[in-house]
């Protein structure tokens, strides 16, 4: 069953490898994404 | 997950990775695995909390975790130095441009991962519907 992403998540700020801030919701503005949350780098 | 990048892109979607370390950890991870996909970090875990992903020491040290670790070791995977919160678990979500989530998988413990066939089936169905 499909559900809707929360504004809290869409507006969340994440950092790229250079430390630059990005609004996470921009990732799926133009196409579907498979958003994978990994436990840790290791 | 690296082997799923092309099948995901063939459906018109993109793989986006979030982790909980620091930005420089992400850069090392991307270089080591030669990843061409967007990768971000959320050191404060706000996104993990928003999606109610599992967290806690007893989620990490379940007996089945040792079995998964042994299997991974036998397949050639080696655990490197852990960065970020070691008690945080992961998850996988397919998110559409309208914000709908037609697929999600919440990892219950280390070594608990979704079968890529499941989210690829969802993406392939979506791609057929939009043709």
Backbone of each chain as nested JSON, in Angstrom:
{
  "chains": [
    {"id": "A", "residues": [
      {"number": 1, "name": "UNK", "atoms": {"N": [0.846, -1.191, 0.0], "CA": [0.0, 0.0, 0.0], "C": [0.887, 1.249, 0.0]}},
      {"number": 2, "name": "UNK", "atoms": {"N": [0.558, 2.2, -0.863], "CA": [1.363, 3.402, -1.024], "C": [1.041, 4.42, 0.064]}},
      {"number": 3, "name": "UNK", "atoms": {"N": [2.021, 5.133, 0.53], "CA": [1.802, 6.231, 1.469], "C": [2.6, 7.434, 1.014]}},
      {"number": 4, "name": "UNK", "atoms": {"N": [2.391, 8.556, 1.653], "CA": [2.95, 9.84, 1.226], "C": [4.119, 10.234, 2.114]}},
      {"number": 5, "name": "UNK", "atoms": {"N": [5.156, 10.743, 1.485], "CA": [6.327, 11.184, 2.241], "C": [5.959, 12.445, 3.035]}},
      {"number": 6, "name": "UNK", "atoms": {"N": [6.52, 12.612, 4.211], "CA": [6.163, 13.765, 5.047], "C": [6.922, 15.012, 4.595]}},
      {"number": 7, "name": "UNK", "atoms": {"N": [6.323, 16.204, 4.81], "CA": [7.049, 17.444, 4.499], "C": [8.358, 17.537, 5.281]}},
      {"number": 8, "name": "UNK", "atoms": {"N": [8.37, 16.963, 6.489], "CA": [9.574, 16.974, 7.314], "C": [10.731, 16.301, 6.582]}},
      {"number": 9, "name": "UNK", "atoms": {"N": [10.428, 15.17, 5.941], "CA": [11.492, 14.46, 5.223], "C": [11.834, 15.181, 3.919]}},
      {"number": 10, "name": "UNK", "atoms": {"N": [10.815, 15.633, 3.198], "CA": [11.067, 16.316, 1.918], "C": [11.901, 17.579, 2.118]}},
      {"number": 11, "name": "UNK", "atoms": {"N": [11.715, 18.25, 3.246], "CA": [12.438, 19.502, 3.507], "C": [13.736, 19.292, 4.289]}},
      {"number": 12, "name": "UNK", "atoms": {"N": [14.034, 18.045, 4.626], "CA": [15.241, 17.769, 5.419], "C": [16.495, 18.172, 4.643]}},
      {"number": 13, "name": "UNK", "atoms": {"N": [17.46, 18.697, 5.359], "CA": [18.732, 19.09, 4.748], "C": [19.77, 17.999, 5.009]}},
      {"number": 14, "name": "UNK", "atoms": {"N": [20.392, 17.537, 3.933], "CA": [21.46, 16.542, 4.029], "C": [22.723, 17.136, 3.408]}},
      {"number": 15, "name": "UNK", "atoms": {"N": [23.847, 16.503, 3.667], "CA": [25.133, 17.023, 3.196], "C": [25.732, 16.104, 2.143]}},
      {"number": 16, "name": "UNK", "atoms": {"N": [26.294, 16.693, 1.095], "CA": [26.987, 15.879, 0.093], "C": [28.424, 15.635, 0.552]}},
      {"number": 17, "name": "UNK", "atoms": {"N": [29.209, 14.847, -0.189], "CA": [30.573, 14.523, 0.266], "C": [31.478, 15.743, 0.42]}},
      {"number": 18, "name": "UNK", "atoms": {"N": [31.113, 16.863, -0.193], "CA": [31.904, 18.087, -0.032], "C": [31.408, 18.93, 1.147]}},
      {"number": 19, "name": "UNK", "atoms": {"N": [30.339, 18.475, 1.809], "CA": [29.798, 19.194, 2.951], "C": [28.746, 20.227, 2.568]}},
      {"number": 20, "name": "UNK", "atoms": {"N": [28.379, 20.277, 1.29], "CA": [27.378, 21.241, 0.817], "C": [25.97, 20.751, 1.178]}},
      {"number": 21, "name": "UNK", "atoms": {"N": [25.102, 21.698, 1.597], "CA": [23.747, 21.337, 2.005], "C": [22.823, 21.135, 0.809]}},
      {"number": 22, "name": "UNK", "atoms": {"N": [21.944, 20.128, 0.907], "CA": [20.952, 19.847, -0.133], "C": [19.614, 19.56, 0.526]}},
      {"number": 23, "name": "UNK", "atoms": {"N": [18.542, 20.02, -0.094], "CA": [17.2, 19.653, 0.365], "C": [16.901, 18.257, -0.186]}},
      {"number": 24, "name": "UNK", "atoms": {"N": [16.662, 17.31, 0.7], "CA": [16.505, 15.919, 0.265], "C": [15.382, 15.757, -0.756]}},
      {"number": 25, "name": "UNK", "atoms": {"N": [14.279, 16.488, -0.586], "CA": [13.135, 16.356, -1.484], "C": [13.444, 16.693, -2.935]}},
      {"number": 26, "name": "UNK", "atoms": {"N": [14.517, 17.445, -3.167], "CA": [14.885, 17.751, -4.556], "C": [15.328, 16.499, -5.308]}},
      {"number": 27, "name": "UNK", "atoms": {"N": [15.703, 15.462, -4.57], "CA": [16.193, 14.227, -5.198], "C": [15.113, 13.553, -6.038]}},
      {"number": 28, "name": "UNK", "atoms": {"N": [13.837, 13.683, -5.626], "CA": [12.765, 13.001, -6.354], "C": [11.813, 13.968, -7.056]}},
      {"number": 29, "name": "UNK", "atoms": {"N": [12.256, 15.191, -7.31], "CA": [11.396, 16.167, -7.996], "C": [11.09, 15.763, -9.434]}},
      {"number": 30, "name": "UNK", "atoms": {"N": [12.08, 15.21, -10.126], "CA": [11.94, 14.977, -11.573], "C": [11.835, 13.52, -11.984]}},
      {"number": 31, "name": "UNK", "atoms": {"N": [12.091, 12.602, -11.078], "CA": [12.044, 11.168, -11.403], "C": [11.94, 10.379, -10.108]}},
      {"number": 32, "name": "UNK", "atoms": {"N": [11.494, 9.122, -10.194], "CA": [11.462, 8.304, -8.976], "C": [12.882, 8.063, -8.458]}},
      {"number": 33, "name": "UNK", "atoms": {"N": [12.986, 7.843, -7.167], "CA": [14.278, 7.465, -6.591], "C": [14.116, 6.222, -5.723]}},
      {"number": 34, "name": "UNK", "atoms": {"N": [15.191, 5.468, -5.668], "CA": [15.316, 4.419, -4.658], "C": [16.219, 5.023, -3.598]}},
      {"number": 35, "name": "UNK", "atoms": {"N": [15.624, 5.395, -2.482], "CA": [16.359, 6.058, -1.404], "C": [16.801, 4.991, -0.405]}},
      {"number": 36, "name": "UNK", "atoms": {"N": [18.097, 4.779, -0.336], "CA": [18.643, 3.723, 0.519], "C": [19.363, 4.35, 1.708]}},
      {"number": 37, "name": "UNK", "atoms": {"N": [18.885, 4.038, 2.884], "CA": [19.539, 4.475, 4.126], "C": [20.443, 3.347, 4.587]}},
      {"number": 38, "name": "UNK", "atoms": {"N": [21.743, 3.596, 4.548], "CA": [22.653, 2.548, 4.984], "C": [23.0, 2.764, 6.464]}},
      {"number": 39, "name": "UNK", "atoms": {"N": [23.381, 1.694, 7.132], "CA": [23.668, 1.76, 8.574], "C": [24.839, 2.678, 8.853]}},
      {"number": 40, "name": "UNK", "atoms": {"N": [25.895, 2.459, 8.109], "CA": [27.105, 3.254, 8.316], "C": [28.042, 2.983, 7.15]}},
      {"number": 41, "name": "UNK", "atoms": {"N": [29.073, 3.801, 7.045], "CA": [30.119, 3.526, 6.07], "C": [31.088, 2.577, 6.74]}},
      {"number": 42, "name": "UNK", "atoms": {"N": [31.248, 1.389, 6.236], "CA": [32.199, 0.472, 6.854], "C": [32.022, -0.911, 6.308]}}
    ]},
    {"id": "B", "residues": [
      {"number": 1, "name": "UNK", "atoms": {"N": [24.562, -3.304, -3.639], "CA": [23.664, -2.277, -4.184], "C": [24.212, -1.696, -5.489]}},
      {"number": 2, "name": "UNK", "atoms": {"N": [25.548, -1.709, -5.629], "CA": [26.164, -1.128, -6.825], "C": [25.663, -1.819, -8.092]}},
      {"number": 3, "name": "UNK", "atoms": {"N": [25.418, -3.135, -8.006], "CA": [24.977, -3.875, -9.189], "C": [23.543, -3.526, -9.586]}},
      {"number": 4, "name": "UNK", "atoms": {"N": [22.814, -2.865, -8.691], "CA": [21.426, -2.485, -9.011], "C": [21.334, -1.103, -9.656]}},
      {"number": 5, "name": "UNK", "atoms": {"N": [22.419, -0.374, -9.736], "CA": [22.351, 0.995, -10.262], "C": [21.834, 1.008, -11.701]}},
      {"number": 6, "name": "UNK", "atoms": {"N": [22.393, 0.181, -12.563], "CA": [21.947, 0.195, -13.964], "C": [20.501, -0.271, -14.126]}},
      {"number": 7, "name": "UNK", "atoms": {"N": [20.097, -1.398, -13.483], "CA": [18.674, -1.776, -13.587], "C": [17.728, -0.683, -13.085]}},
      {"number": 8, "name": "UNK", "atoms": {"N": [18.127, 0.032, -12.039], "CA": [17.287, 1.129, -11.53], "C": [17.202, 2.238, -12.573]}},
      {"number": 9, "name": "UNK", "atoms": {"N": [18.337, 2.605, -13.138], "CA": [18.353, 3.696, -14.129], "C": [17.596, 3.322, -15.402]}},
      {"number": 10, "name": "UNK", "atoms": {"N": [17.587, 2.045, -15.742], "CA": [16.847, 1.619, -16.939], "C": [15.35, 1.853, -16.797]}},
      {"number": 11, "name": "UNK", "atoms": {"N": [14.865, 1.999, -15.568], "CA": [13.438, 2.287, -15.354], "C": [13.171, 3.795, -15.311]}},
      {"number": 12, "name": "UNK", "atoms": {"N": [14.236, 4.599, -15.427], "CA": [14.074, 6.05, -15.349], "C": [14.232, 6.6, -13.946]}},
      {"number": 13, "name": "UNK", "atoms": {"N": [14.582, 5.733, -13.011], "CA": [14.759, 6.167, -11.615], "C": [16.245, 6.339, -11.308]}},
      {"number": 14, "name": "UNK", "atoms": {"N": [16.52, 6.814, -10.106], "CA": [17.91, 7.002, -9.669], "C": [18.06, 6.436, -8.267]}},
      {"number": 15, "name": "UNK", "atoms": {"N": [19.235, 5.883, -8.002], "CA": [19.562, 5.421, -6.649], "C": [20.175, 6.586, -5.886]}},
      {"number": 16, "name": "UNK", "atoms": {"N": [19.682, 6.843, -4.68], "CA": [20.237, 7.886, -3.818], "C": [20.561, 7.233, -2.468]}},
      {"number": 17, "name": "UNK", "atoms": {"N": [21.786, 7.432, -2.013], "CA": [22.238, 6.804, -0.771], "C": [22.353, 7.856, 0.334]}},
      {"number": 18, "name": "UNK", "atoms": {"N": [21.839, 7.492, 1.511], "CA": [21.975, 8.341, 2.705], "C": [22.702, 7.524, 3.77]}},
      {"number": 19, "name": "UNK", "atoms": {"N": [23.647, 8.13, 4.438], "CA": [24.328, 7.46, 5.549], "C": [24.437, 8.435, 6.71]}},
      {"number": 20, "name": "UNK", "atoms": {"N": [24.931, 7.947, 7.844], "CA": [24.91, 8.812, 9.022], "C": [26.301, 9.245, 9.486]}},
      {"number": 21, "name": "UNK", "atoms": {"N": [27.302, 9.099, 8.629], "CA": [28.644, 9.545, 9.002], "C": [28.855, 11.014, 8.677]}},
      {"number": 22, "name": "UNK", "atoms": {"N": [30.094, 11.381, 8.47], "CA": [30.467, 12.749, 8.114], "C": [30.696, 12.833, 6.604]}},
      {"number": 23, "name": "UNK", "atoms": {"N": [30.647, 14.05, 6.029], "CA": [30.823, 14.176, 4.58], "C": [32.094, 13.51, 4.04]}},
      {"number": 24, "name": "UNK", "atoms": {"N": [33.199, 13.629, 4.754], "CA": [34.432, 13.032, 4.215], "C": [34.369, 11.502, 4.212]}},
      {"number": 25, "name": "UNK", "atoms": {"N": [33.549, 10.912, 5.099], "CA": [33.345, 9.462, 5.061], "C": [32.631, 9.074, 3.77]}},
      {"number": 26, "name": "UNK", "atoms": {"N": [31.67, 9.915, 3.364], "CA": [30.92, 9.652, 2.136], "C": [31.846, 9.699, 0.928]}},
      {"number": 27, "name": "UNK", "atoms": {"N": [32.767, 10.633, 0.936], "CA": [33.689, 10.757, -0.187], "C": [34.576, 9.509, -0.298]}},
      {"number": 28, "name": "UNK", "atoms": {"N": [35.082, 9.031, 0.837], "CA": [35.907, 7.816, 0.829], "C": [35.091, 6.619, 0.346]}},
      {"number": 29, "name": "UNK", "atoms": {"N": [33.852, 6.529, 0.842], "CA": [32.96, 5.42, 0.47], "C": [32.703, 5.434, -1.035]}},
      {"number": 30, "name": "UNK", "atoms": {"N": [32.442, 6.632, -1.565], "CA": [32.151, 6.761, -2.997], "C": [33.368, 6.369, -3.834]}},
      {"number": 31, "name": "UNK", "atoms": {"N": [34.529, 6.807, -3.406], "CA": [35.754, 6.472, -4.154], "C": [36.068, 4.987, -4.067]}},
      {"number": 32, "name": "UNK", "atoms": {"N": [35.963, 4.435, -2.856], "CA": [36.295, 3.013, -2.66], "C": [35.403, 2.108, -3.504]}},
      {"number": 33, "name": "UNK", "atoms": {"N": [34.111, 2.434, -3.553], "CA": [33.159, 1.579, -4.275], "C": [32.917, 2.05, -5.702]}},
      {"number": 34, "name": "UNK", "atoms": {"N": [33.604, 3.147, -6.094], "CA": [33.466, 3.696, -7.457], "C": [31.993, 3.951, -7.783]}},
      {"number": 35, "name": "UNK", "atoms": {"N": [31.295, 4.611, -6.847], "CA": [29.864, 4.876, -7.018], "C": [29.649, 6.125, -7.862]}},
      {"number": 36, "name": "UNK", "atoms": {"N": [28.69, 6.062, -8.779], "CA": [28.367, 7.213, -9.622], "C": [27.007, 7.795, -9.252]}},
      {"number": 37, "name": "UNK", "atoms": {"N": [26.49, 7.38, -8.131], "CA": [25.138, 7.753, -7.736], "C": [25.203, 8.809, -6.618]}},
      {"number": 38, "name": "UNK", "atoms": {"N": [24.169, 9.66, -6.485], "CA": [24.198, 10.659, -5.41], "C": [24.319, 10.012, -4.026]}},
      {"number": 39, "name": "UNK", "atoms": {"N": [25.144, 10.611, -3.202], "CA": [25.323, 10.092, -1.844], "C": [25.362, 11.272, -0.878]}},
      {"number": 40, "name": "UNK", "atoms": {"N": [24.597, 11.149, 0.204], "CA": [24.493, 12.222, 1.19], "C": [24.694, 11.648, 2.585]}},
      {"number": 41, "name": "UNK", "atoms": {"N": [24.971, 12.535, 3.525], "CA": [25.024, 12.113, 4.93], "C": [24.061, 12.96, 5.757]}},
      {"number": 42, "name": "UNK", "atoms": {"N": [23.585, 12.332, 6.817], "CA": [22.695, 12.996, 7.767], "C": [23.227, 12.701, 9.161]}},
      {"number": 43, "name": "UNK", "atoms": {"N": [24.264, 13.427, 9.593], "CA": [24.913, 13.114, 10.879], "C": [23.963, 13.213, 12.076]}},
      {"number": 44, "name": "UNK", "atoms": {"N": [22.924, 14.054, 11.991], "CA": [22.0, 14.208, 13.122], "C": [20.865, 13.187, 13.103]}},
      {"number": 45, "name": "UNK", "atoms": {"N": [20.81, 12.367, 12.044], "CA": [19.84, 11.266, 11.935], "C": [18.386, 11.726, 11.833]}},
      {"number": 46, "name": "UNK", "atoms": {"N": [18.155, 13.002, 11.487], "CA": [16.78, 13.507, 11.397], "C": [15.947, 12.761, 10.375]}},
      {"number": 47, "name": "UNK", "atoms": {"N": [16.534, 12.406, 9.232], "CA": [15.785, 11.684, 8.199], "C": [15.486, 10.254, 8.657]}},
      {"number": 48, "name": "UNK", "atoms": {"N": [16.436, 9.641, 9.357], "CA": [16.222, 8.278, 9.873], "C": [15.06, 8.28, 10.874]}},
      {"number": 49, "name": "UNK", "atoms": {"N": [15.033, 9.327, 11.719], "CA": [13.973, 9.421, 12.729], "C": [12.625, 9.7, 12.069]}},
      {"number": 50, "name": "UNK", "atoms": {"N": [12.64, 10.564, 11.019], "CA": [11.385, 10.902, 10.332], "C": [10.746, 9.662, 9.715]}},
      {"number": 51, "name": "UNK", "atoms": {"N": [11.569, 8.7, 9.321], "CA": [11.048, 7.471, 8.715], "C": [10.928, 6.331, 9.723]}},
      {"number": 52, "name": "UNK", "atoms": {"N": [11.19, 6.673, 10.994], "CA": [11.059, 5.683, 12.079], "C": [11.894, 4.427, 11.813]}},
      {"number": 53, "name": "UNK", "atoms": {"N": [13.126, 4.629, 11.343], "CA": [14.02, 3.491, 11.144], "C": [14.501, 2.967, 12.496]}},
      {"number": 54, "name": "UNK", "atoms": {"N": [14.776, 1.693, 12.537], "CA": [15.141, 1.031, 13.785], "C": [16.466, 1.562, 14.335]}},
      {"number": 55, "name": "UNK", "atoms": {"N": [16.546, 1.638, 15.665], "CA": [17.76, 2.112, 16.312], "C": [17.865, 1.467, 17.684]}},
      {"number": 56, "name": "UNK", "atoms": {"N": [19.078, 1.068, 18.052], "CA": [19.275, 0.535, 19.397], "C": [20.296, -0.579, 19.411]}},
      {"number": 57, "name": "UNK", "atoms": {"N": [20.97, -0.704, 20.539], "CA": [22.031, -1.706, 20.662], "C": [21.484, -3.121, 20.499]}},
      {"number": 58, "name": "UNK", "atoms": {"N": [20.251, -3.381, 20.991], "CA": [19.708, -4.742, 20.916], "C": [19.177, -5.071, 19.537]}},
      {"number": 59, "name": "UNK", "atoms": {"N": [19.028, -4.039, 18.665], "CA": [18.707, -4.309, 17.256], "C": [19.961, -4.797, 16.537]}},
      {"number": 60, "name": "UNK", "atoms": {"N": [21.112, -4.384, 17.062], "CA": [22.382, -4.662, 16.398], "C": [22.964, -6.006, 16.811]}},
      {"number": 61, "name": "UNK", "atoms": {"N": [22.736, -6.418, 18.051], "CA": [23.384, -7.634, 18.543], "C": [22.413, -8.796, 18.709]}},
      {"number": 62, "name": "UNK", "atoms": {"N": [21.502, -8.976, 17.743], "CA": [20.647, -10.159, 17.762], "C": [21.476, -11.365, 17.301]}},
      {"number": 63, "name": "UNK", "atoms": {"N": [21.147, -12.576, 17.773], "CA": [21.914, -13.758, 17.366], "C": [22.002, -13.942, 15.849]}},
      {"number": 64, "name": "UNK", "atoms": {"N": [20.91, -13.619, 15.126], "CA": [20.919, -13.838, 13.677], "C": [21.955, -12.96, 12.978]}},
      {"number": 65, "name": "UNK", "atoms": {"N": [22.34, -11.868, 13.631], "CA": [23.326, -10.961, 13.045], "C": [24.655, -11.678, 12.827]}},
      {"number": 66, "name": "UNK", "atoms": {"N": [25.018, -12.56, 13.768], "CA": [26.293, -13.286, 13.643], "C": [26.253, -14.215, 12.446]}},
      {"number": 67, "name": "UNK", "atoms": {"N": [25.078, -14.819, 12.187], "CA": [24.931, -15.69, 11.014], "C": [25.104, -14.873, 9.732]}},
      {"number": 68, "name": "UNK", "atoms": {"N": [24.443, -13.689, 9.686], "CA": [24.593, -12.817, 8.513], "C": [26.046, -12.381, 8.336]}},
      {"number": 69, "name": "UNK", "atoms": {"N": [26.715, -12.077, 9.458], "CA": [28.111, -11.631, 9.389], "C": [28.996, -12.748, 8.841]}},
      {"number": 70, "name": "UNK", "atoms": {"N": [28.728, -13.978, 9.289], "CA": [29.518, -15.119, 8.819], "C": [29.301, -15.33, 7.318]}},
      {"number": 71, "name": "UNK", "atoms": {"N": [28.026, -15.271, 6.89], "CA": [27.728, -15.434, 5.462], "C": [28.429, -14.362, 4.636]}},
      {"number": 72, "name": "UNK", "atoms": {"N": [28.356, -13.118, 5.11], "CA": [28.987, -12.015, 4.38], "C": [30.493, -12.223, 4.295]}},
      {"number": 73, "name": "UNK", "atoms": {"N": [31.082, -12.701, 5.408], "CA": [32.531, -12.946, 5.435], "C": [32.893, -14.006, 4.4]}},
      {"number": 74, "name": "UNK", "atoms": {"N": [32.099, -15.081, 4.355], "CA": [32.371, -16.168, 3.41], "C": [32.21, -15.713, 1.96]}},
      {"number": 75, "name": "UNK", "atoms": {"N": [31.391, -14.67, 1.756], "CA": [31.207, -14.134, 0.4], "C": [32.271, -13.096, 0.048]}},
      {"number": 76, "name": "UNK", "atoms": {"N": [33.19, -12.872, 0.975], "CA": [34.312, -11.982, 0.681], "C": [34.176, -10.572, 1.206]}},
      {"number": 77, "name": "UNK", "atoms": {"N": [33.04, -10.274, 1.851], "CA": [32.876, -8.924, 2.401], "C": [33.678, -8.793, 3.686]}},
      {"number": 78, "name": "UNK", "atoms": {"N": [34.29, -7.623, 3.885], "CA": [35.052, -7.389, 5.103], "C": [34.567, -6.097, 5.751]}},
      {"number": 79, "name": "UNK", "atoms": {"N": [34.259, -6.196, 7.036], "CA": [33.824, -5.021, 7.791], "C": [35.011, -4.094, 8.005]}},
      {"number": 80, "name": "UNK", "atoms": {"N": [34.838, -2.839, 7.597], "CA": [35.894, -1.857, 7.847], "C": [35.526, -1.049, 9.078]}},
      {"number": 81, "name": "UNK", "atoms": {"N": [36.307, -0.033, 9.376], "CA": [36.039, 0.782, 10.551], "C": [34.649, 1.423, 10.441]}},
      {"number": 82, "name": "UNK", "atoms": {"N": [33.868, 1.289, 11.495], "CA": [32.519, 1.847, 11.493], "C": [32.58, 3.356, 11.693]}},
      {"number": 83, "name": "UNK", "atoms": {"N": [31.823, 4.076, 10.882], "CA": [31.708, 5.521, 11.051], "C": [30.246, 5.841, 11.32]}},
      {"number": 84, "name": "UNK", "atoms": {"N": [30.005, 6.886, 12.086], "CA": [28.632, 7.247, 12.395], "C": [28.095, 6.439, 13.564]}},
      {"number": 85, "name": "UNK", "atoms": {"N": [26.763, 6.38, 13.668], "CA": [26.092, 5.733, 14.791], "C": [25.994, 4.229, 14.529]}},
      {"number": 86, "name": "UNK", "atoms": {"N": [26.711, 3.394, 15.304], "CA": [26.715, 1.952, 15.02], "C": [25.397, 1.259, 15.352]}},
      {"number": 87, "name": "UNK", "atoms": {"N": [24.521, 1.933, 16.114], "CA": [23.255, 1.291, 16.515], "C": [22.117, 1.625, 15.547]}},
      {"number": 88, "name": "UNK", "atoms": {"N": [22.393, 2.451, 14.552], "CA": [21.358, 2.856, 13.596], "C": [21.187, 1.772, 12.523]}},
      {"number": 89, "name": "UNK", "atoms": {"N": [19.942, 1.414, 12.237], "CA": [19.644, 0.47, 11.163], "C": [19.2, 1.237, 9.918]}},
      {"number": 90, "name": "UNK", "atoms": {"N": [19.093, 0.541, 8.801], "CA": [18.801, 1.203, 7.533], "C": [17.408, 0.929, 7.002]}},
      {"number": 91, "name": "UNK", "atoms": {"N": [17.222, 1.282, 5.756], "CA": [15.935, 1.059, 5.098], "C": [16.008, 1.467, 3.646]}},
      {"number": 92, "name": "UNK", "atoms": {"N": [15.017, 1.037, 2.874], "CA": [14.974, 1.342, 1.446], "C": [13.565, 1.809, 1.081]}},
      {"number": 93, "name": "UNK", "atoms": {"N": [13.483, 2.899, 0.313], "CA": [12.193, 3.495, -0.041], "C": [12.196, 3.865, -1.518]}},
      {"number": 94, "name": "UNK", "atoms": {"N": [11.128, 3.524, -2.218], "CA": [10.92, 4.049, -3.566], "C": [10.01, 5.263, -3.41]}},
      {"number": 95, "name": "UNK", "atoms": {"N": [10.491, 6.418, -3.871], "CA": [9.717, 7.661, -3.732], "C": [9.469, 8.249, -5.118]}},
      {"number": 96, "name": "UNK", "atoms": {"N": [8.22, 8.591, -5.392], "CA": [7.83, 9.156, -6.689], "C": [7.861, 10.681, -6.628]}},
      {"number": 97, "name": "UNK", "atoms": {"N": [7.887, 11.346, -7.793], "CA": [7.929, 12.819, -7.794], "C": [6.76, 13.468, -7.044]}},
      {"number": 98, "name": "UNK", "atoms": {"N": [5.617, 12.771, -6.953], "CA": [4.485, 13.344, -6.207], "C": [4.56, 13.039, -4.706]}},
      {"number": 99, "name": "UNK", "atoms": {"N": [5.661, 12.422, -4.276], "CA": [5.847, 12.138, -2.86], "C": [5.284, 10.807, -2.4]}},
      {"number": 100, "name": "UNK", "atoms": {"N": [4.651, 10.072, -3.3], "CA": [4.121, 8.766, -2.911], "C": [5.25, 7.752, -2.738]}},
      {"number": 101, "name": "UNK", "atoms": {"N": [5.022, 6.812, -1.821], "CA": [6.019, 5.778, -1.53], "C": [5.376, 4.412, -1.818]}},
      {"number": 102, "name": "UNK", "atoms": {"N": [5.557, 3.883, -3.024], "CA": [4.916, 2.615, -3.36], "C": [5.642, 1.39, -2.822]}},
      {"number": 103, "name": "UNK", "atoms": {"N": [6.849, 1.604, -2.278], "CA": [7.607, 0.47, -1.739], "C": [8.466, 0.972, -0.582]}},
      {"number": 104, "name": "UNK", "atoms": {"N": [8.506, 0.204, 0.487], "CA": [9.465, 0.51, 1.55], "C": [9.869, -0.759, 2.262]}},
      {"number": 105, "name": "UNK", "atoms": {"N": [11.072, -0.735, 2.805], "CA": [11.595, -1.872, 3.566], "C": [12.412, -1.309, 4.725]}},
      {"number": 106, "name": "UNK", "atoms": {"N": [12.004, -1.65, 5.929], "CA": [12.714, -1.198, 7.134], "C": [13.602, -2.356, 7.617]}},
      {"number": 107, "name": "UNK", "atoms": {"N": [14.903, -2.136, 7.663], "CA": [15.828, -3.187, 8.105], "C": [15.699, -3.382, 9.617]}},
      {"number": 108, "name": "UNK", "atoms": {"N": [15.566, -4.635, 10.03], "CA": [15.346, -4.921, 11.447], "C": [16.655, -5.07, 12.216]}},
      {"number": 109, "name": "UNK", "atoms": {"N": [17.734, -5.455, 11.511], "CA": [19.023, -5.678, 12.164], "C": [20.095, -5.697, 11.084]}},
      {"number": 110, "name": "UNK", "atoms": {"N": [21.37, -5.648, 11.458], "CA": [22.434, -5.712, 10.451], "C": [22.312, -6.997, 9.618]}},
      {"number": 111, "name": "UNK", "atoms": {"N": [22.498, -6.881, 8.335], "CA": [22.4, -8.043, 7.452], "C": [20.992, -8.269, 6.932]}},
      {"number": 112, "name": "UNK", "atoms": {"N": [20.019, -7.522, 7.452], "CA": [18.639, -7.626, 6.965], "C": [18.459, -6.6, 5.852]}},
      {"number": 113, "name": "UNK", "atoms": {"N": [18.407, -7.088, 4.616], "CA": [18.314, -6.196, 3.457], "C": [17.125, -6.597, 2.586]}},
      {"number": 114, "name": "UNK", "atoms": {"N": [16.579, -5.642, 1.83], "CA": [15.496, -6.0, 0.906], "C": [16.041, -6.793, -0.275]}},
      {"number": 115, "name": "UNK", "atoms": {"N": [15.173, -7.578, -0.891], "CA": [15.54, -8.245, -2.14], "C": [15.388, -7.205, -3.253]}},
      {"number": 116, "name": "UNK", "atoms": {"N": [16.461, -6.873, -3.965], "CA": [16.36, -5.85, -5.021], "C": [15.287, -6.159, -6.06]}},
      {"number": 117, "name": "UNK", "atoms": {"N": [14.981, -7.45, -6.243], "CA": [13.931, -7.812, -7.214], "C": [12.611, -7.148, -6.854]}},
      {"number": 118, "name": "UNK", "atoms": {"N": [12.369, -6.974, -5.557], "CA": [11.087, -6.413, -5.121], "C": [10.935, -4.955, -5.533]}},
      {"number": 119, "name": "UNK", "atoms": {"N": [11.962, -4.114, -5.256], "CA": [11.782, -2.704, -5.64], "C": [11.975, -2.5, -7.142]}},
      {"number": 120, "name": "UNK", "atoms": {"N": [12.758, -3.396, -7.784], "CA": [12.881, -3.286, -9.244], "C": [11.555, -3.644, -9.926]}},
      {"number": 121, "name": "UNK", "atoms": {"N": [10.809, -4.581, -9.361], "CA": [9.49, -4.926, -9.915], "C": [8.55, -3.722, -9.832]}},
      {"number": 122, "name": "UNK", "atoms": {"N": [8.604, -3.011, -8.695], "CA": [7.766, -1.81, -8.522], "C": [8.157, -0.764, -9.567]}},
      {"number": 123, "name": "UNK", "atoms": {"N": [9.457, -0.55, -9.733], "CA": [9.929, 0.463, -10.702], "C": [9.576, 0.065, -12.132]}},
      {"number": 124, "name": "UNK", "atoms": {"N": [9.713, -1.214, -12.455], "CA": [9.377, -1.658, -13.817], "C": [7.889, -1.484, -14.098]}},
      {"number": 125, "name": "UNK", "atoms": {"N": [7.039, -1.769, -13.111], "CA": [5.607, -1.551, -13.285], "C": [5.286, -0.09, -13.507]}},
      {"number": 126, "name": "UNK", "atoms": {"N": [5.959, 0.774, -12.733], "CA": [5.739, 2.223, -12.888], "C": [6.171, 2.685, -14.278]}},
      {"number": 127, "name": "UNK", "atoms": {"N": [7.314, 2.156, -14.738], "CA": [7.82, 2.545, -16.062], "C": [6.849, 2.122, -17.162]}},
      {"number": 128, "name": "UNK", "atoms": {"N": [6.243, 0.93, -17.003], "CA": [5.261, 0.462, -18.008], "C": [4.024, 1.351, -18.024]}},
      {"number": 129, "name": "UNK", "atoms": {"N": [3.611, 1.789, -16.833], "CA": [2.394, 2.622, -16.739], "C": [2.591, 3.993, -17.369]}},
      {"number": 130, "name": "UNK", "atoms": {"N": [3.826, 4.492, -17.352], "CA": [4.069, 5.831, -17.874], "C": [4.382, 5.826, -19.361]}},
      {"number": 131, "name": "UNK", "atoms": {"N": [4.524, 4.615, -19.963], "CA": [4.806, 4.558, -21.418], "C": [3.537, 4.798, -22.223]}}
    ]}
  ]
}
